[in-house]
C-alpha cells in the first residue's frame, strides 16, 4: 500500500482550498472539495497521481467533476479543456473492519459519533500529532496502527445503569470515550476527540436524564435527589474536566462486575455534595473529585462486608472439601474391608472342601457352593467399583454446580488449588489400591473355579499357551 497517499492528498486539497469560493467537507465515507479551480497543468497532474494512488493503495476512488464537462479522467484530459473550469473533487473512501481514515481534522471532529465507534476502531488522520488511544479506539497519524485496541474485559454499558429518557444523551458504549493512553503533547486532533468525549462522559454518571418543561435535566440519586439544569459547556471546559470525568467513569464502568454498586455510591455522594445554583455539567468541576473519593471509601466498606460473607462461604467450602476427602478415604477402607470379608467367605468354602468336611456335606452341594462363592467375589468387586465410581461422578457434578452458583468469585486457578487438587490427591490412594485388590479378587475367584473344575484351569492354560505361541 502507498503510505504517502494521505499526506500528499492532504496537501493537494489544501492547495485546492486556497481558491476563493472553494469549500472542503468530509465525513466518514467521503472527502469533498467544491468550487475549486485547476490553476495549472501541474495541479491537474497531481490530481491524476492522487487518483491512481488512491486506487492502487486501496484507499478508495477519486472522482473529478467539472461544472460543464461533468466527470472526467484527469490523467487523460488536457489542461486546456479544464482551464478555468469550476471543479468538484470527491474521494470516496475505502474502509476495513476496525479501521477508518480521515484526511482533515475537521472531518474527524465532525464524524465522531456513537455510530462510528460502535465497535473497536483504529483511526488514521492526515495531520501531524501525537497518537493517543481510548479503551476501544486508537487515533494515530497516517501510517499508524491499523489494529484497534480490544480490552480483555469490555466496559459495562452506560444505558444499563442510566435512565436516559431523552434517548440520545447517554452513549450506548463508554469504551471509545475513556482515555487509556494520552498524547505527550496536545493537538487539534486530540482536542476534537476530547470535546466529544467529555460531552459523552458527562451523561454516563447521573442516575437519570429527562425532559422537564422541554428542557433537559439530570437527576443524581441520593438523599438530596433533585433535577439539575443542564447548561452548554464553555470552550475551555473539556481540557479542565476531561481528567476527573475519565477517572470517575473508568472507576464506575471499566469492570462490569459491581458496576451498578459503584454507580449508585457515586450518585449518592454527588447528591450529598451538590449545592443549589450549580448546573450540569460545569458543577462537576467543583465536586466530582471529592464525591469520587467519598464513593471509593464507601465502596471499600461495602467490599469488606462482602468479604465477611465470602469468608463464611469459603469456610463452608472447606468443610465440604474435608467431607469429600474423608469419603474418598472411606471408599478405600471399604474396598479393603470387603476384600477380607469376601476372602473369609472363600476360606470357609475351602474348609468345606477338606477331607473331614465331606462327612457332613455332599460333593455336589460343595461344588455349587464353591462356584457361587466365586461368582460372589466377582459380583462384590464389580458392585464396589461401580458404586464408588458413580458416587465420585455425582460428587463431581455437584461440585461443578457449586462452582457456578456459590463460588463464582473464586478464580479458576484458586479453585483448582483449593478444591480439585486435594480431592484428586485423596483419590490417588483408592485408585492405587483398586488394581491390586481387583487382581486378588479375580485370582481368588479363578482358584475356586479351578478347585471345582480342574479341567477348566488346564483348558484356560492351554488356550493361553497357544495364543502366546502364535503371537509374533
Beta strands, then each sheet from edge to edge (+ up, - down):
strand 1: 23-26
strand 2: 30-37
strand 3: 60-66
strand 4: 70-72
strand 5: 86-93
strand 6: 99-102
strand 7: 121-125
strand 8: 132-134
strand 9: 137-141
strand 10: 163-164
strand 11: 179-181
strand 12: 208-212
strand 13: 215-219
strand 14: 227-229
sheet 1: 1+ 2- 5+ 3- 4+
sheet 2: 6+ 7+ 9+ 8- 11+
sheet 3: 10+ 12+ 13- 14+
end
